[in-house]
Amino acid sequence: MSTTEQGEEISRFDAEKATAQTLEFLKRLGRKENWLPNKVSLDGELYVVEMATPKQTAKIQINSKTKEIKEYEFQQVEVTKQSFFNLKTLIFLGAGVGIGAIMMLLLSGGI
């Protein structure tokens, strides 16, 4: 293979191939969840691929020339229960308004 052919082969490594290589790497590590790509960027010679599941994220760095995995990192996603607290607050406020209305009726002699 000539130098030109090698250069063309290396230059064909793009974001899509980096994402596919990342998915294969995650499966080899035993992480077979349904990974979705979040972001792929080229930082110098490194493709930085960020993938996510509902419970965790992965950040993989791949050398664009050698296709070697240089670094990887996993992080757990913090699950917030904000919607639960909003529902709890609404129930509390609704109960307070109901009790207040009953008290007003009792005090005014309407019942």
C-alpha positions in Angstrom: 0.0 0.0 0.0 1.4 3.4 -0.9 1.5 6.4 1.3 -1.3 8.1 -0.6 -3.6 5.1 -0.1 -2.8 5.0 3.6 -3.6 8.7 3.8 -6.9 8.2 2.1 -7.8 5.3 4.3 -7.0 7.3 7.5 -8.9 10.4 6.3 -12.1 8.3 5.8 -12.3 7.8 9.6 -15.2 10.2 10.4 -17.7 10.9 13.2 -20.0 8.1 12.0 -17.2 5.5 12.1 -16.0 6.8 15.5 -19.5 6.3 16.8 -19.8 2.8 15.4 -16.4 1.9 16.9 -17.5 3.3 20.3 -20.6 1.1 20.2 -18.5 -2.0 19.5 -16.1 -1.0 22.3 -19.0 -0.6 24.8 -20.3 -4.0 23.8 -16.9 -5.6 24.3 -16.8 -4.1 27.8 -20.1 -5.9 28.5 -22.2 -2.7 28.5 -24.9 -3.8 26.1 -27.5 -1.2 27.1 -29.3 0.8 24.4 -26.6 3.6 23.9 -27.6 6.7 22.0 -25.0 9.2 20.7 -25.1 12.6 22.3 -22.1 14.3 20.7 -19.1 13.6 18.5 -16.3 16.2 18.2 -12.8 16.3 16.7 -10.3 17.7 19.2 -6.9 17.8 17.3 -6.3 14.1 16.4 -8.9 12.8 18.9 -12.5 12.0 18.3 -14.4 12.5 21.5 -17.6 10.5 21.4 -20.2 11.0 24.1 -22.9 8.3 24.4 -25.8 8.0 26.9 -28.4 5.7 28.4 -31.1 6.8 30.8 -28.9 5.7 33.7 -25.3 6.5 32.6 -23.1 8.4 30.1 -19.9 7.4 28.5 -17.1 9.6 27.0 -14.7 7.8 24.7 -11.6 9.3 23.0 -10.4 7.7 19.8 -7.2 8.6 17.9 -8.4 9.6 14.4 -5.2 8.3 12.7 -4.6 5.0 14.5 -8.3 4.4 15.5 -7.0 3.4 19.0 -9.1 4.0 22.1 -7.0 6.4 24.1 -9.3 7.1 27.1 -12.8 6.3 28.3 -15.0 7.4 31.2 -18.4 6.4 32.6 -20.6 8.5 34.8 -23.9 7.7 36.5 -26.8 10.0 35.6 -28.5 11.5 38.7 -32.2 10.9 38.7 -34.2 13.8 39.9 -37.6 13.4 41.3 -38.6 17.0 40.6 -42.0 16.0 39.1 -42.8 14.1 42.3 -42.1 17.1 44.4 -44.2 19.3 42.1 -47.1 16.9 42.4 -46.7 16.7 46.2 -46.7 20.5 46.4 -49.9 20.7 44.3 -51.7 18.2 46.4 -50.7 20.0 49.6 -51.8 23.4 48.2 -55.1 21.8 47.0 -55.8 20.3 50.4 -55.0 23.7 52.1 -57.4 25.6 49.8 -60.1 22.9 50.5 -59.6 23.1 54.2 -59.6 26.9 54.1 -62.9 27.0 52.1 -64.5 24.6 54.6 -63.3 26.8 57.5 -64.7 29.9 55.9 -68.1 28.2 55.4 -68.1 27.0 59.0 -67.2 30.4 60.4 -69.7 32.3 58.3 -72.5 29.9 59.4 -73.2 28.7 55.9 -73.4 25.0 56.7 
